[in-house]
Amino acid sequence: MIYSMTGYAAASRDLGSAVMNLEIKSVNSRYLDISFRLSEDLRFLEMAMREKIAGRIGRGKIECRGYLQAQPAQGAAAHHERKPDPALLAELGKLDSVVRSALPQAAPLSVAEVLRWPGVLADDSLTNEQLQAAAQEMFATLLDDFVATREREGAKLADVLRERAARMREQVSAALPLLPAALEAYRERLATKLREAVANLDEDRIRQEVGVFAAKIDVAEEIARLATHMDELERVLKKGGAVGKRLDFLMQELNREANTLASKSVSGEVTVIALELKLLIEQMREQVQNLE
C-alpha cells in the first residue's frame, strides 16, 4: 500500500472515575519526527507509544496527545471522602519553604493550587497498571485507525498521480506527429530563403542546413526518457510502500525532460504541449510531497 504522511485519529474511553482521551495526527516531514503532549498522569506511557508508532510509521511529523478528564463520582462513591495525600502535602510544603527562602517575594501556594496539584487528590480506583493496560489497548486500536486514514489518503493521491501520468502520455503522443511536420515546414522556409539569397544554390547545401537544424530540434531522446520515467512512475505506484522519495526524484527527472522539450520547440503546438507537461508534473510533485 501507499501511505500519505497526513493522517488523524482520536478516541475516548470511559474508565469510571475518569475519561481517557487520546489523539494522534501527522503532517509532512522529511523524516520521522514524533512528539508527545501528555498530561502528567499519562506521561509514563510515552515510551511504549513511541515504540509502537515507530514500528508502524516510516516518515512524517507526528503529534500524540493524551489526557484524563475527571468525572464526578456516582452512587456510593459520590459520598466517599477524598483526602489529600499526606506524603505529597509534606513534600509540597518543603518545596514551598525552599522556594520562598530563595525568593522571598514569591507567593505561597494557595489551597486551590495545592488541591489541583497532580496526585494530591489521586483517585485510588485507577492505578498506573490499570491506566497502562487501558491505554495500551486503546492506543493499539487508535494507531490502526490512524494508519488506515494515511492509507486511504495515500490511495487517493496515487489515483491522482496515475490520472496525471495518463494525461502526460496523451500529451507526449500528441507531440510525436508534430515534429516531422515542423521539420518539413522549416525545410521549405529555409529552401525558399536560400534560393532567394543565392540563385545558384544546390540542393546539397539545403540538405546540410536542414540536417543541422534537425539535429538541434531532435527530441526523440527526451520523449523516450519521458516515457521511461512514466513507466517507472507506474511501477513504483504499483509496488507501493515508502515511495515518496523515489517519486520526488522522478518528478525532477520528468521536469528536466519537459524543460528540454520546451527549449527545443520550433512550433506553437509543441510549446503548448511542453508547458502542459510542466503543469502536470508540478501538480504531481505537490501530491508526492504528501506521500510517505
N, C-alpha and C positions, 0 to 999 in steps of 0.2 A: 504494500500500500504506500501511497504518497501522503505525507503529512504536512499540513500548514503549521507555521510557527505561532499562529494566532488561535487561541482557544480559551474557553471559560467553563467553569462548573462550580456549583455551590450546593451545599446540603446542610440540613439541620436535623438534630436528633434530641428528643426529649429524654433526659436522664433522671427525671423525677424532680430533684431539688434544683436542677439547672438544665438549660438547653445548650447543647454544644453546636456551634456554628463554624463551618469550615468553608473556605473559598479558595480556588486556585485559578489563576489567569496567566496568560502569556502573550508576549508580542515579539517582534523580530529582534534578533541579535546574531552577531557573527559566531558566538559561542554559547555554551550552556551557562546561564547565569541565574542562580536560584537565590531568592531572598525570602525571609520569613517575617511576618508581623503577627506574633502570637502573644496572647495575654500571659501574665506571669504564671498562672496556674496550668498553662499548657506548654510552657517553654521546654519542659523535659522531653517533649515529643519531637522536637526539631530534627535530631539526628536520624531517627528512623524514617521520618518523612523525606528527608533529603536523599537518603539512600534509595528509597522507592522511586522517587522522581527521576534520579539519575539512571536508574535501571530501565526506565521506560522512555525517556525523552533524550534526544540527541543534541538539539540546538534550540535556543530561544531564551528570552529574558522572562523568567517565571517568578511570580509572586504568590506566596501562600499565606493566607490569613486565617486565624482561628481565635475564638474567644468563647468563654462560658457566660451565659446570661442567667443570672439567678432567678428562681421562680418563688413566689410566695408559698409557704408551707400550706399543706392541705390537711384537713381532718385532724387527727390526734397530733400529728406532727406540728400543726399550727400553734399548739399550746405548749410545745416543748421549749423550755427556757434556753436561750442561746447565751452562752457566757464567753467572754474574751479568753483567749489562750494566755494563761498566766506567764508562761516562759517567754512568749513573744512580747507581751506587755513589758516584762522586765528588761528585755533586750532593747526595745524601743526607748524605754526610759533612760538607759545608759547612753544610747546613741544621742538622744536629745541633750543630755548633760554635756557630753563631749563636744557636740557641735556648738552649744551656746557658750561653753568655756572658751572655745577658739574664736567664736564670733558672737560677742555679747549682744550685738544688735539684732541677732536672729530671733524671730518669734518662736515661742514654744509650740509644740504640737498641740492642736486642739483635740477635743474628744471626738469630733466628727472625723478628723483626719486619721486618728488612731483606729477608729472603727472601720474606716474604709481601707485600711492597710491590708494587703493580701495576706490571708491566713489568720487574721485576728479573730474573725467570726467564722472560721472554716467550718463547713458542714461535714461532720464525720461520716455521713452517709455516702460520700463519694471519696474513695481513696484514690491514690495515684495509680494503683493497679487497675482499679475499675475504669478510671479515665483512660488509661493506656489501652486497655482491651477494647473499650468502646470506640476510641479514636482510631485505632488500627483497622478495625472492621469498617468503620465509616469512611476512612481515608482510602481504603482499597477500592471501595465502590466509587468514591468521588474521582479517584485517579482514572478508573476505567471510563467514566463519563467524560472526563477532561480529554483523554486520548481520543475518544470517539468524536468529540467536536473537532479536534485537529484533523482527524481522518476525513470527516465529512467535508470540511473546508478544503483540505488538500485535493479531494476528488473533484470538487468544483473548479479549483484552479487548474487541475490537469485537463479538464474538459475545455476550459478557456484556451489553454496553450495548444491543444490539438486543433481547435477551431481556427486559431490564428495561423497555425502551421499549414492547414489546408488552404487558407486564403493566400498564403505566401506561395504555395505551389501553383495556384492558379495564376498569380502574377508572373512567376517565372516562366510558366508555359506560354503566357501571352507575349512575353518578351522575345522568345526564340524566333518566331517567324518575322519579327520586325527588323532584325539585324541584317539579313540578306537584302531586304528591300532598301534599308538605309544605305548600305554599301553601294547598291546599284544606282540609287539616286545621286550619291556623291560622284560615282564614276562618270555619270552623264554630265553633271555640272562641271566637273574638272576637265573632261574632254572638250566641252564647248569653250571654256575659258582658255585652255591651252591652244586650241586651234585658232581662236581669235587673236591670241598674242603672237603665235608663231605659225605662219601659214603652212610651212612645210614640215611640221612636227609629225613624226611617225607614231604608229600605234604602240611600238615597244616602249617609248617614253611614257605614254599614258598608262600602260600596264604597270610600269615600275612605280609611278606615283600612286596609283590605286593600291598596289601591293603594300607600299609603306603605310598608307592610311589604314588599310585593312588590319595590318599588324597592330597599329596603335589603338584601334577600337575593338579588337577581338576580346570578347568577354566570355568565350566558351569555358575557360578555366573557372572564372568567377561563378558562372551558372552551375557548373559541375560541382564546385565546392558548396554552393548554397544547397544543392540537392543532397549532398553527402551530410552536411550538418543537420538538415531537416530529418534525414533518415536516423541519424544518431539521436536527435531530439525525441523522436517517436520510440526508439529503442529504450532510451532512459526512462521515459514515462511508463512504458510497458513493464520494465524491470521493477520500478518502484524503489522504496527505501529512502535513504537520505540522499536526495537528488539535487538539493538546492545549489550547492557549489558547482557541481558539474554543469547544470543548466545555465548558471550565471556565466561560466566560461563559454558555453555555446552561443549565448547571446552576444558576447563580444566578437566571436568569430563571424557570426551572421552579419553583424553590423559592419564589420570590416569589408566583407564582400559586397554588401549593399552600397557602401561608400564608393568602392572601386567601380561598380556598375554605373553609379551616377556620374562619376568623373569621366568615364569613357563614353558616355551617352552622346549620340550625334542626332537624335531626333526627340521631339517633344514627347512622343509616346513612351519611349524608353525612360526618359527623365521622370515622367509621371509614375511609371512602374517602380523605378528605384526609390522614389520618395514614399510611395505606398508601402514598399517593403520596409523602409526605415521606420515608418509609423507603426507597422505591425510588430516589428522587433522591439520597439520601445514599449509597446503595450505588454508584450510578453515579458520583457525584462522587469517591469513593475510587478507583475504577478509572481515571477520567480523569486523576488526578494522576500516573499511570504512563505516560501517552502523550506522545510527543514533540510 
